[in-house]
Amino acid sequence: MAKTSKGTIIAQRLLSSLPTVIGVVIVTFLLTRALPGDPAAFFAGPAATPEAIAEIRQTLGLDRSLPEQFFIYLGELARGDLGNSLTTGQTVVYDLTTRLPASLELTLAGLAFAIALALPLGILAALRAGSWIDHGVRILATAGVSLPTFFTGLFLLYVLYFRLGIAPPPTGRLDILYSAPNQVTGFYLIDSLLEGDLELFWASLTQLVLPAITLGLFALAPLARVTRAAMLGVLSSDFIRTARASGLPPLQVLFGYAFRNALLPVVTTFGVVFSFLLGANILVEKVFAWPGIGSYAVGAVVASDYAPVQGFVLAMALLYVVLNLLIDMLYVVIDPRAGVET
């Protein structure tokens, strides 16, 4: 057996991802052209003359044939040009780079909340299989995945903001009384700490809590259930019984042997959940007025604005490729056998 280097693994994964990215580019281009409505008519206004609409179509390049439009689009992609957004008046690259950190901060915060609850609950449910703890975890997981994210968000806002008044209003990433920190990472929590402004950090954190909990409750279910199932399988293994019979401390057996061997399916689920949350946070962004790329893409679809939709889908595809690459590398860290080929 020969051990594959990390550089080789990265190169293999990137090459295997190229067909996916190419397919996403082609399908997205065709689907955006299939959207109902005419962007030229939309931006010309209801009182526009046919001549004015035709002039706008010519300016946007929509008067060309579909193959011509596609090859022009490929040439712009090769130059790193994703086009301009007709709704914002900015380049799509600018819109994505300014809005993507907001979506990533929300998604990562929701995922951190889900992991902080799902892993302990899954381990407890596996250790006490069939007990009231196990049944309680199942009920919590079922409720979390059954309720739509927009309903959970609205419910939390109604109870905690409208009725109890202990949560801030849904005004986006910051209250209207605060100004955004200087953008370094685009994550308000990190940028406010880099500025040393603890008041701004607290204001950003309080705005983030409710949307993060809304996303986290939805992600809690699959993570908890997979953790429970993986731990049940490992705890019944022969090597765990041998470790216990050898007199090893219970915590060492639980975390040093059982949990580490149960991590691979949990990490796989982690990647799937993270990818799903990037799309699911669109509704959460709408409920909490969060200025992320999800709400940006929805506005572009409504306006039949092709360039932002294509840029959004392409950005999601590239994020998915990077995420899978990171998960593959994490496999090797957790289990070095994952980097061995025969």
C-alpha positions as CSV (number, residue, x, y, z in Angstrom):
1,M,0.0,0.0,0.0
2,A,1.2,3.5,-0.8
3,K,0.3,6.6,1.1
4,T,-1.1,9.4,-1.0
5,S,0.3,12.8,-0.3
6,K,-2.0,15.7,0.6
7,G,-1.0,17.6,-2.5
8,T,-2.0,14.6,-4.6
9,I,-5.4,14.3,-2.9
10,I,-6.0,18.0,-3.4
11,A,-5.1,17.8,-7.1
12,Q,-7.3,14.7,-7.6
13,R,-10.3,16.3,-5.9
14,L,-9.9,19.5,-7.9
15,L,-9.8,17.6,-11.2
16,S,-12.8,15.5,-10.3
17,S,-14.7,18.7,-9.5
18,L,-14.1,20.3,-12.9
19,P,-17.0,18.5,-14.6
20,T,-19.3,19.6,-11.8
21,V,-18.4,23.2,-12.2
22,I,-18.7,23.1,-16.0
23,G,-22.1,21.5,-15.7
24,V,-23.2,24.1,-13.2
25,V,-22.1,26.9,-15.6
26,I,-24.0,25.4,-18.5
27,V,-27.2,24.5,-16.6
28,T,-27.3,27.9,-14.9
29,F,-26.9,29.8,-18.1
30,L,-29.7,27.8,-19.8
31,L,-32.1,28.0,-16.8
32,T,-31.7,31.8,-16.4
33,R,-32.6,32.2,-20.0
34,A,-35.7,30.1,-19.4
35,L,-36.9,32.4,-16.6
36,P,-40.3,34.0,-17.4
37,G,-40.2,37.7,-18.2
38,D,-38.0,40.0,-20.2
39,P,-35.2,41.8,-18.3
40,A,-35.3,44.6,-20.9
41,A,-39.0,45.1,-20.6
42,F,-38.7,45.0,-16.8
43,F,-36.1,47.7,-16.6
44,A,-37.6,49.8,-19.4
45,G,-40.8,50.2,-17.4
46,P,-44.4,49.7,-18.2
47,A,-44.6,52.9,-20.3
48,A,-41.6,52.1,-22.5
49,T,-42.0,51.9,-26.3
50,P,-41.0,48.8,-28.2
51,E,-38.0,50.8,-29.6
52,A,-36.8,51.6,-26.1
53,I,-37.1,47.9,-25.1
54,A,-35.3,46.8,-28.2
55,E,-32.5,49.3,-27.5
56,I,-32.1,47.9,-24.0
57,R,-32.0,44.4,-25.3
58,Q,-29.3,45.3,-27.7
59,T,-27.3,47.0,-24.8
60,L,-27.6,43.8,-22.7
61,G,-26.7,41.5,-25.6
62,L,-30.1,39.8,-25.4
63,D,-30.6,40.3,-29.1
64,R,-27.9,37.8,-29.9
65,S,-28.4,34.1,-30.4
66,L,-28.2,31.8,-27.4
67,P,-24.8,30.2,-28.5
68,E,-23.4,33.7,-29.0
69,Q,-24.5,34.8,-25.5
70,F,-23.0,31.6,-24.0
71,F,-19.6,32.1,-25.6
72,I,-19.6,35.8,-24.6
73,Y,-20.4,34.6,-21.0
74,L,-17.6,32.1,-21.0
75,G,-15.1,34.8,-22.2
76,E,-16.2,37.1,-19.4
77,L,-15.9,34.2,-16.9
78,A,-12.3,33.6,-18.1
79,R,-11.5,37.2,-17.3
80,G,-13.1,37.0,-13.9
81,D,-16.0,39.2,-15.0
82,L,-19.4,38.0,-13.7
83,G,-21.2,40.9,-15.3
84,N,-23.2,43.8,-13.7
85,S,-26.4,43.7,-11.7
86,L,-29.2,45.7,-13.2
87,T,-31.0,45.9,-9.8
88,T,-28.1,47.3,-7.8
89,G,-26.0,49.0,-10.5
90,Q,-22.9,47.3,-9.1
91,T,-20.7,44.5,-10.5
92,V,-21.8,41.0,-9.5
93,V,-18.3,40.4,-8.1
94,Y,-18.7,43.4,-5.8
95,D,-22.1,42.4,-4.7
96,L,-21.0,38.9,-3.9
97,T,-17.9,39.9,-2.0
98,T,-19.8,42.3,0.1
99,R,-22.8,40.0,0.8
100,L,-21.1,36.6,1.0
101,P,-19.4,37.2,4.4
102,A,-22.9,38.0,5.9
103,S,-24.3,34.7,4.7
104,L,-21.2,32.8,5.8
105,E,-21.2,34.4,9.2
106,L,-24.9,33.5,9.7
107,T,-24.4,29.9,8.4
108,L,-21.3,29.3,10.5
109,A,-23.0,30.6,13.6
110,G,-26.0,28.4,13.0
111,L,-23.8,25.4,12.4
112,A,-21.8,26.1,15.5
113,F,-25.0,26.3,17.6
114,A,-26.2,23.0,16.0
115,I,-22.8,21.2,16.7
116,A,-22.7,22.5,20.2
117,L,-26.0,20.8,20.9
118,A,-26.1,17.9,18.5
119,L,-22.8,16.2,19.4
120,P,-23.5,16.0,23.2
121,L,-27.1,15.1,22.7
122,G,-26.2,12.4,20.1
123,I,-23.6,10.9,22.5
124,L,-26.0,11.0,25.4
125,A,-28.7,9.3,23.4
126,A,-26.3,6.6,22.3
127,L,-25.1,6.0,25.9
128,R,-28.7,5.9,27.2
129,A,-30.4,4.2,24.3
130,G,-34.1,3.6,24.9
131,S,-34.2,6.0,27.9
132,W,-36.1,9.2,28.3
133,I,-33.0,11.1,27.2
134,D,-32.9,9.1,23.9
135,H,-36.6,9.8,23.3
136,G,-36.2,13.5,24.2
137,V,-33.4,13.9,21.7
138,R,-35.5,12.2,19.0
139,I,-38.4,14.5,19.7
140,L,-36.2,17.6,19.6
141,A,-34.6,16.4,16.3
142,T,-37.9,15.7,14.7
143,A,-39.3,19.0,15.7
144,G,-36.3,20.9,14.5
145,V,-36.3,19.3,11.0
146,S,-40.1,19.4,10.7
147,L,-40.7,23.1,11.3
148,P,-39.8,25.3,8.3
149,T,-37.1,27.8,9.0
150,F,-39.2,30.8,8.2
151,F,-41.9,29.6,10.7
152,T,-39.2,29.1,13.4
153,G,-37.8,32.5,12.8
154,L,-41.2,34.2,12.9
155,F,-42.1,32.3,16.1
156,L,-38.9,33.3,17.8
157,L,-39.4,36.9,16.8
158,Y,-43.0,37.0,18.0
159,V,-42.1,35.5,21.4
160,L,-38.7,37.0,22.1
161,Y,-39.0,40.4,20.4
162,F,-42.7,41.3,20.1
163,R,-44.0,39.7,23.3
164,L,-41.1,39.7,25.7
165,G,-38.9,42.4,24.3
166,I,-35.6,40.7,25.1
167,A,-34.4,40.3,21.5
168,P,-33.4,43.1,19.1
169,P,-35.5,44.0,16.2
170,P,-34.9,42.2,12.9
171,T,-33.0,45.0,11.2
172,G,-30.2,43.0,9.7
173,R,-26.6,42.6,10.9
174,L,-26.7,45.7,13.1
175,D,-29.1,48.0,14.8
176,I,-29.7,51.3,13.0
177,L,-27.8,53.1,15.7
178,Y,-24.5,51.4,14.9
179,S,-22.2,51.7,11.9
180,A,-20.5,48.7,10.3
181,P,-16.9,48.1,11.3
182,N,-14.1,48.5,8.8
183,Q,-14.2,45.5,6.5
184,V,-11.2,43.2,7.0
185,T,-12.8,39.8,7.0
186,G,-16.4,40.8,6.3
187,F,-17.4,39.1,9.5
188,Y,-18.8,41.7,11.9
189,L,-17.9,39.7,15.0
190,I,-14.3,39.4,14.0
191,D,-13.9,42.9,12.5
192,S,-15.3,44.6,15.6
193,L,-12.9,42.6,17.8
194,L,-10.0,43.7,15.5
195,E,-11.1,47.3,16.0
196,G,-11.3,46.7,19.8
197,D,-14.9,47.8,19.9
198,L,-16.6,45.5,22.4
199,E,-19.9,47.5,22.2
200,L,-20.1,46.9,18.4
201,F,-19.1,43.2,19.0
202,W,-22.0,42.8,21.4
203,A,-24.4,44.6,19.1
204,S,-23.4,42.3,16.2
205,L,-23.7,39.2,18.4
206,T,-27.2,40.1,19.7
207,Q,-28.4,40.6,16.1
208,L,-26.9,37.2,15.1
209,V,-28.3,35.1,17.9
210,L,-31.9,34.6,16.7
211,P,-31.2,33.9,13.0
212,A,-28.4,31.6,14.0
213,I,-30.7,29.7,16.4
214,T,-33.3,29.4,13.6
215,L,-30.8,27.9,11.3
216,G,-29.2,25.8,14.0
217,L,-32.4,24.1,15.1
218,F,-32.9,23.0,11.5
219,A,-29.4,21.6,11.3
220,L,-29.6,20.0,14.7
221,A,-31.7,17.0,13.6
222,P,-29.4,15.3,11.1
223,L,-26.3,15.9,13.1
224,A,-27.8,14.5,16.3
225,R,-29.3,11.5,14.6
226,V,-26.1,10.6,12.7
227,T,-24.0,11.0,15.9
228,R,-26.3,8.7,17.8
229,A,-26.4,6.1,15.1
230,A,-22.6,6.2,14.6
231,M,-21.9,6.0,18.4
232,L,-24.3,3.1,18.8
233,G,-22.4,1.2,16.1
234,V,-19.0,1.9,17.6
235,L,-20.0,1.3,21.2
236,S,-21.1,-2.2,20.4
237,S,-17.8,-3.0,18.6
238,D,-15.3,-5.6,20.0
239,F,-12.5,-3.2,20.4
240,I,-14.6,-1.0,22.7
241,R,-15.5,-4.0,24.9
242,T,-11.8,-4.9,24.9
243,A,-10.8,-1.3,26.0
244,R,-13.3,-1.4,28.8
245,A,-12.2,-4.9,29.9
246,S,-8.6,-3.6,30.0
247,G,-9.6,-1.1,32.7
248,L,-9.2,2.1,30.6
249,P,-10.9,5.2,32.0
250,P,-14.5,5.6,30.8
251,L,-13.8,9.0,29.3
252,Q,-10.8,7.8,27.4
253,V,-12.8,4.9,26.0
254,L,-15.7,7.2,25.1
255,F,-13.8,10.1,23.5
256,G,-10.4,8.6,22.7
257,Y,-11.7,5.5,20.9
258,A,-15.5,5.5,20.4
259,F,-16.1,9.1,19.4
260,R,-13.1,9.4,17.2
261,N,-14.1,6.3,15.2
262,A,-17.7,7.6,14.9
263,L,-16.5,11.0,13.5
264,L,-16.2,10.1,9.8
265,P,-20.0,9.8,9.2
266,V,-20.6,12.8,11.4
267,V,-18.1,14.9,9.4
268,T,-19.8,13.7,6.1
269,T,-23.1,14.9,7.5
270,F,-21.5,18.1,8.6
271,G,-20.5,18.8,5.0
272,V,-23.9,18.0,3.6
273,V,-25.7,20.1,6.3
274,F,-23.4,23.1,5.7
275,S,-24.0,23.0,2.0
276,F,-27.8,22.8,2.6
277,L,-27.8,25.6,5.1
278,L,-26.1,28.0,2.5
279,G,-29.3,27.6,0.5
280,A,-31.7,27.3,3.4
281,N,-30.6,30.6,4.9
282,I,-32.4,32.5,2.0
283,L,-35.7,32.3,4.0
284,V,-33.9,33.2,7.2
285,E,-32.3,36.2,5.6
286,K,-35.7,37.4,4.4
287,V,-37.3,37.0,7.8
288,F,-34.5,38.9,9.7
289,A,-33.6,41.4,6.9
290,W,-30.2,39.8,6.7
291,P,-28.2,41.3,3.8
292,G,-26.7,38.1,2.4
293,I,-26.4,36.6,-1.0
294,G,-29.6,34.6,-0.6
295,S,-31.9,37.6,-0.5
296,Y,-29.7,39.1,-3.2
297,A,-30.3,36.1,-5.5
298,V,-34.1,36.2,-4.8
299,G,-34.3,39.8,-5.8
300,A,-32.4,39.0,-9.0
301,V,-34.7,36.1,-9.9
302,V,-37.8,38.3,-9.4
303,A,-36.3,41.0,-11.7
304,S,-35.1,38.3,-14.2
305,D,-31.6,39.8,-13.7
306,Y,-29.4,37.1,-15.3
307,A,-25.9,38.0,-14.1
308,P,-26.5,38.0,-10.3
309,V,-28.4,34.6,-10.5
310,Q,-25.5,33.1,-12.5
311,G,-22.9,34.5,-10.2
312,F,-24.8,33.3,-7.1
313,V,-25.1,29.7,-8.4
314,L,-21.5,29.7,-9.5
315,A,-20.3,31.0,-6.1
316,M,-22.4,28.2,-4.4
317,A,-20.9,25.6,-6.6
318,L,-17.3,26.8,-5.9
319,L,-18.0,26.9,-2.2
320,Y,-19.3,23.3,-2.4
321,V,-16.1,22.2,-4.1
322,V,-13.9,23.9,-1.5
323,L,-16.0,22.4,1.3
324,N,-15.7,18.9,0.0
325,L,-12.0,19.4,-0.4
326,L,-11.7,20.5,3.2
327,I,-13.8,17.5,4.3
328,D,-11.5,15.1,2.4
329,M,-8.5,16.6,4.1
330,L,-10.3,16.3,7.5
331,Y,-10.9,12.6,6.8
332,V,-7.1,12.1,6.6
333,V,-6.6,14.0,9.9
334,I,-9.3,11.9,11.7
335,D,-8.3,8.6,10.1
336,P,-4.9,8.4,8.3
337,R,-6.1,5.3,6.5
338,A,-8.3,7.6,4.4
339,G,-5.1,8.8,2.7
340,V,-3.9,5.3,1.9
341,E,-4.4,3.7,-1.5
342,T,-3.8,0.1,-2.5
